[in-house]
Amino acid sequence: MTTQTKILFVDDEKHIQVRFQGAMKKNKTVVTKTASSGKEALEKLERFSADIVITDIRMPHMDGYALLRQIKKRYPQIFVVVISAYSSIENAVKAMKMGAYDYIPKPFDFDIVKLLIDKIAGHKRAIEPGIPHSEERRYKKHRFENIIGRDQKMFNIYETIAQVAPSKASVLITGESGTGKELVAEAIHFRSPRRNKPFIRVNCAAFSESLITSELFGHEKGAFTGAFKDKKGYFELADKGTIFLDEIGDIPMQTQISLLRVLDMGTFQRVGGNRTLKIDTRVICATNQDLSQVIREKLFRQDLFYRINVVAIHVPPLRDRKNDIQLLANYFLEKQRKVTGKPVARVSMGAFKVFTQYDWPGNVRELANAIERAVILCNGREIKPEHLPEVMKSYQKDKNLVLQLPSKSLHLAEKTLIRKVLLENNWNLKQAAKELEIARGTLYSKMSKYGIEKPD
């Protein structure tokens, strides 16, 4: 049975709604409803679980930008497409920076509209198999297996995982420490035909050079001092399943030769043995190193690199997917609330402000640790900046002292500072005036003087 794509089309001109619905009726895989305003669209979304919202930008009362913000806040799983006249493409670009998936130019070319709908539908099919669709479970619609994220970079990773999982291809996952490379490897395994077979994790950096070959490929009794009986290695244990080799760049050269043989021929010998054993094990590797540099230093074989890098997946650092910080922070808070039993209900705006300014060298793992620490130290219902690690608070203070100015103009400095504080406080004038240590009326005057306006 073909899954239907549910579309909510929002435009204040009735004849455009009728024309759009008429065109969509020819497509049996699409269910379309319409709304005449942003407010009506939000009311309909409470009852209609749309996959895609297509909205005009220029509408009275609540324009397309405001509707986009509300949808991203309430329904992050919905793909939003904006409608823009050819003469105002900059509006569409602005909307895409706010999180819109794409835009459709006016007047409509319905062939383009249908192609875009098919693209989004294919995107959703790729990332959603196996995910329960309970509206009561907050994170199900923007998680992929155990990976949490709705940033476009993460959607691209989900699509790659879905495409590569059914194959036997080797995969190399790169990214900084703490970004979630192991979760990506798990998702590939559990989306593959090998899902009911072993998934063996190996941290290659945890073993000495003398031990790692034995750990990976096993050994025969008497192979070395202390080898009192035959032992299977991780590759044998992963037969018919998947082996995940984390920190692959730390494998010594001699072991790399044996690993290359497994990848090329599916055979190996245990340490101290002379029998050739055959296995069927999928290999997924991960590293936080630049392997091309390690190759130049003659510490990693180039031929092995080509064999493990059939499909490459790069997991972005958290600082490059800051749209996911609030989602991840709330997810970790919910987990810690269950573990500790403490009634900590939310993360304050002040704490989120620190989070969005911080650079997260430890990535998602550091965020999880920060939330765990904050819940332990919090005696109320809200995590505040004082509950966060000192390194984050001091980073914020240092960052607030810097204004990038093209000149030493006092007027420019004041205008830049006011705009910076307004942005940091999400245009909350009361809070911005408090931080600037001026009256709200003075802030209004200065905003008028410098022509500072809140974006639509």
C-alpha positions as CSV (number, residue, x, y, z in Angstrom):
1,M,0.0,0.0,0.0
2,T,1.4,3.4,-1.0
3,T,1.9,5.8,1.9
4,Q,0.1,9.2,1.3
5,T,1.9,12.5,1.8
6,K,-0.1,15.0,3.8
7,I,0.2,18.6,2.8
8,L,-1.2,21.8,4.4
9,F,-1.2,24.6,1.8
10,V,-1.4,28.1,3.3
11,D,-2.3,31.2,1.3
12,D,-4.7,34.1,2.0
13,E,-5.9,34.2,-1.6
14,K,-8.8,31.7,-2.1
15,H,-8.4,31.2,-5.8
16,I,-4.7,30.1,-5.3
17,Q,-5.9,27.6,-2.7
18,V,-8.4,26.2,-5.2
19,R,-5.9,26.0,-8.0
20,F,-3.4,24.2,-5.8
21,Q,-5.9,21.7,-4.5
22,G,-7.1,21.1,-8.1
23,A,-3.6,20.3,-9.3
24,M,-2.9,18.0,-6.3
25,K,-6.1,16.0,-6.8
26,K,-4.5,14.4,-9.8
27,N,-1.8,12.9,-7.5
28,K,-3.4,10.0,-5.6
29,T,-0.4,9.8,-3.2
30,V,-1.1,13.3,-1.8
31,V,-3.7,14.5,0.7
32,T,-4.1,18.3,0.7
33,K,-5.8,20.7,3.1
34,T,-5.7,24.4,3.0
35,A,-5.6,27.4,5.4
36,S,-6.0,31.1,4.7
37,S,-3.8,32.4,7.5
38,G,-0.9,31.4,9.8
39,K,-3.3,31.2,12.7
40,E,-5.7,29.0,10.9
41,A,-2.8,26.8,9.8
42,L,-1.7,26.3,13.4
43,E,-5.2,25.4,14.4
44,K,-5.5,22.8,11.6
45,L,-2.1,21.3,12.5
46,E,-3.5,20.4,15.9
47,R,-5.8,17.9,14.1
48,F,-4.1,17.3,10.8
49,S,-0.7,15.6,11.0
50,A,0.9,17.2,8.0
51,D,4.2,16.0,6.5
52,I,4.7,19.2,4.5
53,V,3.5,22.8,5.0
54,I,3.6,25.0,1.9
55,T,3.1,28.6,2.9
56,D,3.1,32.0,1.3
57,I,5.3,34.6,3.1
58,R,3.1,37.7,2.7
59,M,-0.1,37.2,4.7
60,P,-2.0,39.5,7.1
61,H,-1.9,39.1,10.9
62,M,0.6,36.2,11.0
63,D,3.0,36.1,8.0
64,G,4.9,33.1,6.7
65,Y,8.0,33.8,8.8
66,A,6.0,33.8,12.0
67,L,4.2,30.6,11.0
68,L,7.6,29.0,10.1
69,R,9.0,29.9,13.6
70,Q,5.9,28.3,15.3
71,I,6.0,25.2,13.2
72,K,9.8,24.7,13.9
73,K,9.0,25.1,17.6
74,R,5.9,22.9,17.9
75,Y,6.3,20.4,15.0
76,P,10.0,20.1,14.1
77,Q,9.3,17.0,12.1
78,I,7.3,18.9,9.5
79,F,9.0,20.1,6.3
80,V,8.2,23.7,5.6
81,V,8.3,25.0,2.0
82,V,7.8,28.8,1.4
83,I,6.2,30.4,-1.6
84,S,8.1,33.4,-3.0
85,A,7.6,35.7,-6.0
86,Y,10.5,35.8,-8.5
87,S,11.0,39.5,-7.5
88,S,11.6,38.6,-3.8
89,I,13.8,35.6,-3.8
90,E,15.7,37.2,-0.9
91,N,12.6,36.5,1.2
92,A,12.9,32.8,0.4
93,V,16.6,32.8,1.3
94,K,15.8,34.4,4.6
95,A,13.1,31.7,5.3
96,M,15.6,28.9,4.4
97,K,18.1,30.3,6.9
98,M,15.3,30.1,9.5
99,G,14.8,26.4,8.8
100,A,12.6,26.2,5.7
101,Y,13.4,23.1,3.6
102,D,13.0,24.9,0.2
103,Y,11.0,27.5,-1.7
104,I,8.6,27.5,-4.7
105,P,8.6,30.5,-7.0
106,K,5.4,32.2,-8.1
107,P,3.7,31.7,-10.5
108,F,3.6,28.0,-9.8
109,D,5.1,25.4,-12.1
110,F,3.3,22.4,-10.8
111,D,5.8,20.0,-12.3
112,I,8.4,21.6,-10.0
113,V,6.0,21.4,-7.0
114,K,5.4,17.7,-7.6
115,L,9.1,17.0,-7.9
116,L,9.7,18.8,-4.6
117,I,6.9,16.9,-2.9
118,D,8.3,13.6,-4.2
119,K,11.8,14.5,-3.0
120,I,10.5,15.3,0.5
121,A,8.4,12.1,0.6
122,G,11.4,10.0,-0.4
123,H,13.4,11.8,2.3
124,K,10.9,10.8,4.9
125,R,10.7,7.2,3.7
126,A,14.4,7.0,4.0
127,I,14.6,8.2,7.5
128,E,11.4,6.8,9.1
129,P,11.2,3.0,8.7
130,G,11.1,1.3,12.0
131,I,10.4,4.5,14.0
132,P,7.2,4.4,16.1
133,H,4.8,7.2,15.3
134,S,3.2,7.9,18.7
135,E,2.4,11.6,19.1
136,E,2.9,11.3,22.8
137,R,6.6,10.3,22.6
138,R,8.3,13.7,22.2
139,Y,11.5,12.6,20.4
140,K,10.3,9.9,18.0
141,K,9.7,12.1,15.0
142,H,13.1,13.7,15.0
143,R,15.2,10.8,16.0
144,F,16.8,8.1,13.7
145,E,17.4,4.9,15.6
146,N,19.2,6.4,18.7
147,I,20.4,9.5,17.0
148,I,18.7,12.7,18.0
149,G,18.8,15.6,15.5
150,R,16.7,17.6,13.1
151,D,19.4,19.8,11.5
152,Q,19.6,19.4,7.8
153,K,23.2,18.0,8.2
154,M,21.7,15.2,10.3
155,F,18.9,14.5,7.7
156,N,21.6,14.0,5.1
157,I,23.4,11.5,7.4
158,Y,20.1,9.6,7.9
159,E,19.6,9.3,4.2
160,T,23.1,8.0,3.7
161,I,22.6,5.4,6.5
162,A,19.4,4.3,4.9
163,Q,21.0,3.9,1.5
164,V,24.2,2.1,2.7
165,A,22.7,-0.1,5.4
166,P,21.3,-2.9,3.2
167,S,24.6,-3.4,1.4
168,K,27.8,-5.1,2.6
169,A,30.0,-2.0,1.9
170,S,32.6,-0.9,4.4
171,V,31.9,2.5,6.0
172,L,34.3,5.0,7.4
173,I,32.7,7.4,9.9
174,T,34.7,10.6,10.7
175,G,34.2,13.4,13.2
176,E,35.4,14.9,16.4
177,S,35.2,13.0,19.7
178,G,31.8,13.1,21.3
179,T,29.8,13.7,18.0
180,G,28.1,10.2,18.1
181,K,30.0,8.2,15.6
182,E,29.2,4.9,17.4
183,L,25.5,5.7,17.2
184,V,25.9,6.1,13.4
185,A,27.6,2.7,13.2
186,E,24.8,1.1,15.3
187,A,22.1,2.6,13.1
188,I,23.8,1.1,10.0
189,H,23.9,-2.3,11.6
190,F,20.3,-2.2,12.9
191,R,19.0,-1.1,9.6
192,S,20.9,-3.9,7.8
193,P,19.9,-7.5,7.1
194,R,22.5,-8.4,9.8
195,R,20.4,-6.7,12.5
196,N,19.8,-10.0,14.3
197,K,23.5,-11.0,14.3
198,P,26.3,-9.7,16.5
199,F,27.4,-6.1,16.6
200,I,30.9,-6.1,18.1
201,R,32.5,-2.8,19.3
202,V,36.2,-2.5,19.5
203,N,38.2,0.5,20.7
204,C,41.4,0.1,18.8
205,A,43.2,2.7,21.0
206,A,42.5,0.6,24.1
207,F,45.0,-2.2,23.2
208,S,48.8,-2.3,23.2
209,E,50.5,-3.1,19.9
210,S,51.4,-6.6,21.2
211,L,47.8,-7.4,22.1
212,I,45.6,-5.9,19.4
213,T,46.3,-8.6,16.7
214,S,45.4,-11.3,19.2
215,E,42.2,-9.5,20.3
216,L,41.0,-8.9,16.7
217,F,41.9,-12.3,15.2
218,G,42.2,-14.6,18.2
219,H,45.1,-17.0,19.1
220,E,45.9,-20.7,19.4
221,K,46.8,-22.4,22.6
222,G,50.5,-21.9,23.3
223,A,50.9,-19.0,20.8
224,F,52.6,-16.9,23.5
225,T,53.1,-16.9,27.3
226,G,49.7,-17.0,29.0
227,A,47.9,-18.4,26.0
228,F,46.6,-21.5,27.9
229,K,43.7,-22.2,25.4
230,D,42.4,-21.3,22.0
231,K,40.6,-18.0,21.9
232,K,38.3,-16.5,19.3
233,G,39.0,-12.9,18.3
234,Y,36.5,-10.1,17.7
235,F,36.2,-10.9,14.0
236,E,35.1,-14.5,14.6
237,L,32.7,-13.3,17.3
238,A,31.2,-10.9,14.7
239,D,30.8,-13.5,12.0
240,K,27.6,-12.9,9.9
241,G,27.3,-9.6,11.8
242,T,29.1,-6.3,12.0
243,I,32.4,-5.3,13.7
244,F,32.8,-1.6,14.6
245,L,36.5,-0.6,14.8
246,D,36.6,2.8,16.6
247,E,39.9,4.8,16.5
248,I,41.0,2.9,13.4
249,G,43.9,5.3,13.0
250,D,45.6,3.8,16.0
251,I,46.0,0.3,14.6
252,P,49.7,-0.6,14.2
253,M,51.1,-1.3,10.7
254,Q,51.5,-5.1,11.1
255,T,47.9,-5.5,12.2
256,Q,46.8,-3.3,9.2
257,I,48.2,-6.0,6.9
258,S,46.0,-8.6,8.5
259,L,43.0,-6.3,8.4
260,L,43.5,-5.7,4.7
261,R,43.5,-9.4,4.1
262,V,40.2,-9.8,5.9
263,L,38.6,-7.0,3.9
264,D,40.0,-8.3,0.5
265,M,39.5,-12.0,1.0
266,G,37.3,-12.6,4.1
267,T,40.1,-14.8,5.5
268,F,42.6,-14.6,8.4
269,Q,44.7,-16.8,10.7
270,R,44.7,-16.8,14.5
271,V,48.0,-15.7,16.2
272,G,50.1,-18.9,16.5
273,G,47.9,-20.8,14.1
274,N,48.3,-22.1,10.5
275,R,44.7,-22.7,9.6
276,T,43.0,-20.2,7.3
277,L,39.6,-19.3,8.7
278,K,36.9,-17.7,6.6
279,I,34.3,-15.3,7.9
280,D,31.5,-13.0,6.7
281,T,31.8,-9.8,8.8
282,R,30.9,-6.3,7.8
283,V,33.5,-3.7,8.8
284,I,32.6,-0.2,9.9
285,C,35.4,2.1,11.1
286,A,35.5,5.4,12.8
287,T,38.2,8.0,13.6
288,N,38.6,11.5,14.8
289,Q,42.0,11.8,13.1
290,D,42.8,13.1,9.6
291,L,43.8,9.8,8.0
292,S,45.2,11.5,5.0
293,Q,47.8,13.2,7.3
294,V,48.4,9.9,9.0
295,I,49.0,8.3,5.6
296,R,51.5,11.0,4.7
297,E,53.3,10.3,8.0
298,K,53.6,6.6,6.8
299,L,51.6,5.4,9.8
300,F,48.6,4.2,7.9
301,R,48.4,2.2,4.7
302,Q,46.8,3.9,1.7
303,D,45.4,0.7,0.3
304,L,43.7,-0.1,3.6
305,F,42.2,3.5,3.7
306,Y,40.6,2.9,0.3
307,R,39.1,-0.4,1.5
308,I,37.6,1.0,4.6
309,N,36.4,4.2,2.9
310,V,34.0,2.7,0.4
311,V,31.3,5.0,1.9
312,A,32.3,8.0,4.0
313,I,30.0,9.6,6.6
314,H,31.2,12.8,8.4
315,V,29.4,13.6,11.7
316,P,29.4,17.4,12.2
317,P,30.5,18.9,15.5
318,L,27.7,20.3,17.7
319,R,28.9,23.9,17.0
320,D,27.9,23.3,13.4
321,R,24.4,22.1,14.2
322,K,23.3,24.5,16.9
323,N,19.7,24.1,15.9
324,D,19.8,20.8,17.7
325,I,21.1,22.0,21.0
326,Q,17.7,22.8,22.6
327,L,16.3,19.4,21.4
328,L,19.3,17.5,22.7
329,A,19.4,19.4,26.0
330,N,15.7,18.7,26.7
331,Y,16.3,15.0,25.7
332,F,19.2,14.6,28.2
333,L,17.2,16.5,30.8
334,E,14.3,14.0,30.4
335,K,16.7,11.1,30.8
336,Q,18.4,12.6,33.9
337,R,15.0,13.4,35.5
338,K,14.1,9.7,35.2
339,V,17.5,8.6,36.6
340,T,17.6,11.0,39.6
341,G,13.9,11.4,40.3
342,K,14.5,15.2,40.7
343,P,11.6,17.5,39.6
344,V,13.8,19.6,37.3
345,A,11.3,20.6,34.6
346,R,13.2,22.8,32.1
347,V,16.4,24.6,31.0
348,S,16.1,28.4,31.5
349,M,16.5,30.9,28.6
350,G,19.7,32.1,30.4
351,A,21.2,28.6,30.3
352,F,20.2,28.1,26.6
353,K,21.9,31.5,25.9
354,V,25.1,30.1,27.3
355,F,24.7,26.9,25.3
356,T,24.2,28.7,22.0
357,Q,27.3,30.9,22.5
358,Y,29.6,28.1,23.7
359,D,31.7,26.2,21.1
360,W,31.3,22.7,22.5
361,P,34.8,21.1,22.0
362,G,33.4,17.9,23.6
363,N,30.3,18.0,21.4
364,V,27.2,16.0,22.2
365,R,28.9,14.1,25.0
366,E,29.9,17.3,26.7
367,L,26.3,18.6,26.5
368,A,25.1,15.4,28.1
369,N,27.6,15.7,30.9
370,A,26.7,19.4,31.4
371,I,23.0,18.5,31.8
372,E,23.8,15.6,34.1
373,R,25.9,18.0,36.3
374,A,23.2,20.7,36.2
375,V,20.4,18.3,37.3
376,I,22.6,17.1,40.3
377,L,23.3,20.7,41.4
378,C,19.8,22.1,40.7
379,N,17.5,22.4,43.8
380,G,14.6,24.0,42.0
381,R,12.6,23.2,38.8
382,E,14.8,25.1,36.3
383,I,18.4,24.8,35.2
384,K,20.1,28.2,35.4
385,P,23.5,29.4,34.2
386,E,24.9,29.0,37.8
387,H,24.3,25.2,37.5
388,L,26.6,25.0,34.4
389,P,30.3,24.2,34.3
390,E,32.5,27.2,34.9
391,V,34.2,26.8,31.5
392,M,30.9,27.5,29.8
393,K,30.1,30.6,31.9
394,S,33.6,32.1,31.5
395,Y,33.5,31.4,27.8
396,Q,30.2,33.4,27.6
397,K,31.8,36.3,29.5
398,D,34.8,36.4,27.3
399,K,32.7,36.3,24.2
400,N,30.5,39.1,25.3
401,L,33.5,41.4,25.6
402,V,34.2,41.2,21.8
403,L,32.6,43.4,19.2
404,Q,33.8,43.0,15.6
405,L,33.8,46.6,14.3
406,P,35.2,47.9,11.0
407,S,36.1,51.3,12.7
408,K,36.3,52.9,16.1
409,S,33.1,54.9,15.6
410,L,31.3,55.3,18.9
411,H,27.9,55.4,17.1
412,L,28.7,52.1,15.3
413,A,29.9,50.5,18.5
414,E,26.6,51.4,20.3
415,K,24.5,50.3,17.4
416,T,26.4,47.0,17.2
417,L,26.2,46.3,20.9
418,I,22.4,47.0,21.1
419,R,21.7,44.8,18.1
420,K,23.9,42.0,19.6
421,V,22.2,42.1,22.9
422,L,18.7,42.1,21.3
423,L,19.7,39.0,19.2
424,E,21.1,37.2,22.2
425,N,17.8,37.8,24.1
426,N,15.6,36.8,21.1
427,W,14.4,40.5,20.8
428,N,13.0,40.5,24.4
429,L,13.2,44.3,24.9
430,K,12.8,44.1,28.7
431,Q,15.6,41.7,29.2
432,A,17.8,43.5,26.6
433,A,17.3,46.8,28.4
434,K,18.2,45.2,31.7
435,E,21.5,43.8,30.3
436,L,22.3,47.1,28.7
437,E,21.5,48.8,32.0
438,I,19.3,51.4,30.4
439,A,15.5,52.1,30.6
440,R,13.3,50.4,28.1
441,G,12.2,53.8,26.8
442,T,15.8,54.7,26.2
443,L,16.3,51.4,24.3
444,Y,13.2,52.3,22.1
445,S,14.8,55.7,21.3
446,K,18.2,54.2,20.4
447,M,16.6,51.5,18.2
448,S,14.7,54.3,16.4
449,K,17.8,56.4,16.1
450,Y,19.9,53.6,14.6
451,G,17.1,52.1,12.5
452,I,17.2,48.8,14.4
453,E,14.1,46.7,13.7
454,K,13.2,43.1,14.6
455,P,13.3,40.8,11.5
456,D,9.9,39.8,10.2
